[in-house]
Amino acid sequence: MTINDKILTLVTKAEEECRTQYKRIDDIALHNQRKVLKAFQINCVADRHLKGTSGYGYDDIGRDMLSKVYSDVFCTDNAIVSPNISSGTQALNIALFGLLRPNDLLLSISGKPYDTLLKVISGSGIGSLKDFNINYSQIELKNDDFDYDKIKEAITCNSPKVVFITRSRGYSWRNALSIESIAKVINFIRDNNEKIIIMVDNCYGEFVEYLEPTDVGADVVVGSLIKNIGGGLAPSGGYIAGREECIRNISYRLTAPSIGSEVGSYYSGYQYFFQGLFIAPHVVANALKGSVLFGKVFSMLGYKTFPAYNSICYDIIRSIEFNTKEELIIFCQKIQEISPIDSNALPTPWDMPGYQDQVIMAAGTFVQGASIELSADSPIKAPYIAYLQGGLTYEHAKLAVIHCAEALCKLI
């Protein structure tokens, strides 16, 4: 691999200007590593907990211990951690159906959820919340923050059963929601209606800050194991952590009302789930550093990036706006080309299930579709914005920055 000297000089200069941000990220990683290590130690995780079971999985000590460790990491009463949950969307689906009943109201206060969750909420004739007469309403963000006036009106007049917050931003040109912002709105909701269940979609946000949503009052937090918290080692799965009553009701949707969390086997064992959680704070730090470097270098090349390289990142996603559809596609193709797996594949836009526009996805990952590994995707529509995330190692992210910058500079 040869590297253009001008690009290498540019990247080296960018790194020097990112040192302050890198230091902050390292401090957060140390805090979260200490927290995770403590959860392992106080629960006395042992070699026997790494083994799998078969059949029903009664008395599966690995499954139960993994849930206890997650519960302590999130400072909650209980947790469900299952390798058999296929995605963050499925985890959210299980949680919503566990918490809501016919004629209840689900209120999203962070605007429209991800495209893949929309049909779960309002699809017709497919077993959605709407099909079970569960009502839905949403409040858009106001200047990238919560609209407190509309939230007060909604929770006072309509009494929602569940208030839903999406921490990350999906395909939106804004920063993710900070823990400080989430804490503020939770306190506001509690002051007006303390019975409401507050649920947070935590995908892309784990270990990005010192605290998690459940540390500041959220009742339930949900995420995917092939994003931040799986550390790049978890081969599948999702988690749901929260208050005891909430987790119990959700467990009845995970399996059956007569069974709950008492069953659920995983024959391959739990080593990668424990080990992935253990290294996750460090892996997330690598992803954040890579994101900062992409932001700095591409802003130096004249592209709009978000968030700013010297501002705080509240998730692992980096937005880069390109001038043309061609630039966007080439960027994603170069991310694929610099990947360790399927580097010879050529991603092209396609009609991806659950999305309204054609989508291009670059993900040459060890775990299929793992967003904690370096990947990029985008809906094919103006403005042409690539959403970059992940990076198991900072060095890989740096090589990717150089590779993509070289390719795009040839077009300028």
C-alpha positions in Angstrom: 0.0 0.0 0.0 1.5 3.3 -1.1 0.4 6.5 0.5 0.3 9.9 -1.1 2.8 12.2 0.8 0.5 15.2 0.7 -2.4 13.2 2.2 -0.2 11.7 4.8 1.1 15.2 5.8 -2.5 16.4 6.0 -3.6 13.5 8.2 -0.6 13.9 10.5 -1.4 17.6 11.0 -5.1 16.7 11.7 -4.0 14.2 14.3 -2.0 16.8 16.2 -5.1 19.1 16.2 -7.2 16.3 17.6 -5.1 15.5 20.7 -7.4 17.3 23.1 -10.4 15.3 21.9 -8.4 12.1 22.1 -7.5 12.7 25.7 -11.1 13.3 26.7 -12.1 10.1 24.9 -9.4 8.1 26.7 -10.6 9.5 30.1 -14.1 8.3 29.4 -12.9 4.9 28.3 -10.9 4.4 31.5 -14.0 5.3 33.6 -16.2 2.8 31.7 -13.5 0.1 31.7 -13.4 0.4 35.5 -17.2 0.1 35.7 -17.3 -3.0 33.5 -14.4 -4.6 35.4 -16.2 -4.0 38.7 -19.4 -5.6 37.3 -17.4 -8.8 36.4 -15.7 -8.9 39.7 -18.6 -8.3 42.1 -20.6 -11.1 40.2 -17.6 -13.5 40.4 -17.7 -14.3 36.7 -15.9 -17.6 36.2 -14.9 -19.9 33.4 -18.0 -22.0 33.9 -20.2 -19.0 32.9 -18.6 -19.0 29.4 -20.1 -22.4 28.6 -23.3 -23.0 26.6 -26.4 -25.1 27.1 -28.9 -26.8 24.9 -32.6 -27.4 24.7 -34.7 -25.3 27.0 -31.8 -23.8 28.8 -33.1 -24.2 32.3 -30.6 -23.1 34.9 -28.3 -21.7 32.1 -25.8 -20.0 34.5 -24.0 -18.3 31.6 -27.1 -16.6 30.3 -28.2 -15.6 33.8 -24.7 -14.3 34.7 -24.4 -12.2 31.5 -27.7 -10.6 32.4 -26.5 -9.8 35.9 -23.3 -8.2 34.6 -25.2 -6.1 32.1 -27.7 -5.1 34.9 -24.8 -3.9 37.0 -23.1 -2.0 34.1 -26.4 -0.1 33.5 -27.2 0.2 37.3 -30.6 -1.5 36.8 -32.7 -4.1 38.6 -32.5 -6.7 35.9 -31.6 -7.3 32.3 -32.3 -9.5 29.3 -29.2 -10.3 27.2 -29.9 -12.8 24.4 -27.7 -14.0 21.5 -31.0 -14.9 19.8 -32.2 -11.4 19.4 -31.3 -10.6 15.7 -31.1 -6.8 15.8 -31.7 -3.6 17.7 -35.0 -3.3 16.0 -36.1 -6.8 17.3 -35.0 -5.8 20.8 -37.1 -2.6 20.6 -40.0 -4.6 19.2 -39.9 -7.1 22.1 -39.6 -4.3 24.7 -42.5 -2.2 23.2 -44.9 -5.2 23.0 -43.9 -6.1 26.6 -44.7 -2.7 28.0 -47.8 -1.7 26.0 -51.3 -2.9 25.9 -54.3 -2.2 23.6 -55.5 1.5 23.8 -52.2 2.5 25.4 -50.3 5.5 23.9 -46.6 5.4 22.9 -45.1 8.9 22.6 -41.8 9.5 20.9 -40.3 12.8 22.1 -37.3 12.7 19.8 -39.1 12.8 16.5 -39.5 10.0 14.0 -37.8 6.7 14.9 -35.5 4.8 12.5 -37.1 3.6 9.3 -37.0 0.0 10.4 -39.0 0.7 13.6 -41.8 2.6 11.8 -43.6 -0.5 10.5 -43.3 -2.0 14.0 -45.3 1.0 15.2 -47.7 1.8 12.4 -47.6 -1.0 9.8 -51.0 -2.4 8.6 -51.9 -6.0 8.8 -48.4 -7.2 9.9 -48.8 -7.5 13.6 -47.7 -4.0 14.4 -48.6 -2.0 17.5 -51.2 -0.3 15.4 -52.8 -3.6 14.6 -53.2 -4.2 18.3 -54.9 -0.8 18.8 -51.8 0.7 20.5 -51.8 4.4 19.7 -48.7 6.4 18.6 -47.8 10.1 18.7 -44.5 11.9 18.2 -43.0 15.3 19.0 -40.3 16.7 16.9 -37.1 18.1 18.4 -36.9 21.9 18.6 -33.5 23.3 17.7 -32.0 19.9 18.2 -33.4 19.7 21.8 -36.6 18.5 23.3 -39.7 20.6 22.9 -40.7 20.9 26.5 -44.0 22.8 25.9 -45.3 20.1 23.6 -44.1 17.4 25.9 -45.9 18.9 28.9 -49.1 19.2 26.9 -48.9 15.6 25.6 -48.1 14.0 28.9 -50.7 16.1 30.8 -53.6 15.7 28.3 -53.0 12.3 26.7 -51.3 10.3 29.5 -48.9 8.1 27.4 -48.0 4.7 28.9 -44.5 4.8 27.4 -42.3 7.8 26.4 -39.8 6.8 23.8 -36.4 8.5 23.3 -34.0 7.6 20.4 -30.6 8.6 21.7 -28.8 8.4 18.3 -29.9 10.5 15.3 -30.3 8.0 12.4 -30.1 9.8 9.0 -30.3 13.3 10.5 -27.8 16.2 10.4 -27.6 16.8 14.1 -25.8 15.6 17.1 -27.1 12.7 19.1 -28.8 13.4 22.4 -26.5 13.9 25.3 -26.9 12.2 28.7 -27.3 15.7 30.2 -30.2 16.4 27.8 -31.8 13.1 28.5 -31.5 13.5 32.3 -33.1 17.0 32.0 -36.1 15.7 30.1 -36.6 12.7 32.3 -36.7 14.9 35.4 -39.2 17.2 33.6 -41.4 14.2 32.7 -41.3 12.9 36.3 -42.3 16.3 37.7 -45.4 16.2 35.5 -46.3 12.5 35.5 -44.2 10.0 37.5 -46.1 6.9 36.4 -44.9 7.1 32.7 -42.4 4.5 31.6 -39.4 6.1 29.9 -37.6 3.9 27.4 -34.4 4.8 25.6 -33.1 3.3 22.3 -29.4 3.3 23.3 -28.0 2.0 20.0 -24.7 3.7 19.0 -24.4 5.4 22.4 -23.0 2.9 24.9 -19.8 4.0 26.6 -19.6 7.2 24.6 -20.1 9.2 27.9 -19.5 8.6 31.5 -23.1 7.7 32.2 -25.9 5.7 30.5 -29.6 6.7 30.3 -30.5 4.4 33.2 -28.0 6.2 35.4 -30.2 9.3 35.0 -33.6 7.8 35.5 -34.7 5.9 32.4 -36.8 2.9 33.2 -35.7 0.8 30.2 -32.7 0.9 27.9 -32.4 -1.1 24.7 -29.5 -1.9 22.3 -27.8 -4.2 19.9 -24.8 -6.4 20.8 -23.3 -5.9 17.3 -22.9 -2.2 18.0 -20.9 -0.6 20.7 -21.4 -2.8 23.7 -20.5 -6.1 21.9 -17.0 -4.8 21.4 -16.8 -6.3 17.9 -16.7 -9.9 19.4 -20.4 -10.6 20.1 -21.6 -12.4 16.9 -25.2 -11.5 17.4 -27.8 -10.4 20.0 -29.5 -7.6 21.8 -30.0 -6.4 25.4 -32.8 -4.8 27.4 -32.0 -3.5 30.9 -34.2 -1.7 33.4 -36.7 -1.8 36.3 -37.7 -5.2 37.6 -41.4 -4.9 36.6 -40.6 -3.7 33.1 -38.0 -6.4 32.4 -40.4 -9.1 33.8 -43.2 -8.0 31.4 -40.8 -7.8 28.5 -39.5 -11.3 29.2 -43.0 -12.6 28.6 -42.8 -11.3 25.1 -39.3 -12.6 24.6 -40.5 -16.2 25.2 -44.0 -16.7 26.6 -46.1 -15.4 29.5 -45.8 -18.7 31.3 -42.0 -18.9 31.0 -40.3 -15.4 30.9 -36.5 -15.5 31.4 -36.4 -19.0 32.8 -35.5 -20.5 29.5 -33.3 -19.8 26.5 -30.2 -21.8 25.6 -27.2 -20.9 23.5 -25.1 -24.0 22.6 -22.0 -22.1 21.3 -21.3 -20.6 24.7 -21.0 -17.0 26.0 -17.3 -16.3 25.9 -17.5 -13.7 23.0 -20.4 -11.9 24.7 -18.5 -11.5 28.0 -15.2 -10.8 26.3 -16.9 -8.3 23.9 -18.5 -6.4 26.8 -15.1 -6.3 28.6 -13.2 -4.7 25.7 -16.1 -2.5 24.6 -15.0 0.7 26.4 -11.7 0.5 24.5 -13.2 -0.4 21.2 -15.7 2.5 21.5 -12.8 4.8 22.2 -11.1 3.7 19.0 -14.3 4.3 17.0 -14.7 7.8 18.5 -11.1 8.7 17.8 -11.5 7.5 14.2 -14.7 9.5 13.9 -12.9 12.6 15.1 -10.1 12.1 12.6 -12.5 11.6 9.7 -14.3 14.8 10.8 -11.1 16.8 10.9 -9.5 15.5 7.7 -12.6 15.8 5.6 -13.4 19.3 6.8 -9.8 20.2 5.8 -10.6 18.9 2.4 -13.6 21.2 2.2 -16.5 18.9 3.0 -19.1 19.5 5.7 -18.8 17.1 8.6 -20.9 16.6 11.7 -20.4 16.9 14.6 -17.4 19.2 14.4 -14.1 17.5 15.1 -13.5 19.6 18.2 -17.0 19.1 19.7 -18.3 16.3 21.9 -19.6 13.2 20.1 -22.7 11.7 21.7 -22.7 8.6 19.5 -20.2 6.8 17.2 -21.8 8.2 14.0 -19.9 10.7 11.8 -21.8 12.5 9.0 -20.0 13.7 5.9 -21.8 15.6 3.2 -20.6 15.2 -0.3 -21.2 17.4 -3.3 -22.5 14.7 -5.6 -24.1 11.2 -5.6 -20.9 10.0 -7.3 -18.7 11.2 -4.4 -21.0 9.6 -1.9 -20.9 6.2 -3.7 -17.1 6.3 -4.2 -16.6 7.1 -0.5 -18.7 4.1 0.6 -16.9 1.9 -2.0 -13.5 2.9 -0.6 -14.6 2.1 2.9 -15.5 -1.4 1.7 -12.2 -1.6 -0.2 -10.1 -0.8 2.9 -12.0 -3.4 5.0 -10.5 -6.7 6.2 -13.4 -8.8 5.0 -14.9 -8.7 1.5 -12.6 -6.0 0.4 -13.1 -7.0 -3.2 -16.9 -6.5 -3.0 -18.4 -3.4 -4.7 -21.3 -2.0 -2.7 -24.0 -0.4 -4.8 -27.4 1.3 -4.0 -30.3 -1.2 -3.5 -33.8 -1.5 -2.1 -33.1 -2.5 1.4 -36.0 -3.9 3.5 -37.4 -1.4 5.9 -36.0 1.8 4.2 -37.9 4.3 2.1 -35.1 5.1 -0.3 -32.4 3.1 -1.9 -29.5 2.6 0.5 -25.8 1.9 -0.1 -24.0 0.1 2.7 -20.3 -0.6 3.1 -19.5 -3.2 5.8 -16.5 -5.4 5.3 -16.9 -6.7 8.8 -16.1 -9.9 10.7 -19.7 -9.9 12.1 -22.2 -9.3 9.3 -23.5 -5.7 9.6 -21.7 -4.9 12.8 -21.8 -1.1 13.2 -19.0 -1.1 15.8 -16.7 -2.2 13.0 -15.8 0.4 10.4 -18.7 0.8 8.0 -20.7 3.5 6.2 -24.1 3.7 4.8 -26.5 6.3 3.3 -29.9 6.7 1.6 -29.4 7.7 -2.0 -31.0 11.2 -1.9 -29.9 14.8 -1.7 -28.2 16.1 0.4 -25.6 13.3 -0.2 -24.6 12.4 3.3 -22.6 9.4 4.3 -23.1 8.1 7.8 -19.8 6.5 9.0 -19.5 4.5 12.2 -17.3 2.2 14.0 -13.7 1.1 13.8 -12.3 -1.7 16.0 -8.8 -0.1 16.0 -7.8 3.5 15.5 -5.0 2.4 13.2 -7.6 0.9 10.8 -9.6 4.1 10.9 -6.5 6.1 10.1 -5.7 4.0 7.1 -9.3 4.3 5.9 -9.1 8.1 6.2 -6.0 8.1 4.0 -7.5 5.7 1.5 -10.8 7.6 1.1 -9.1 11.0 1.0 -6.8 9.9 -1.7 -9.7 8.6 -3.9 -11.8 11.8 -3.4 -8.9 14.2 -4.0 -8.6 12.7 -7.5 -12.1 13.8 -8.2 -11.7 17.4 -7.0 
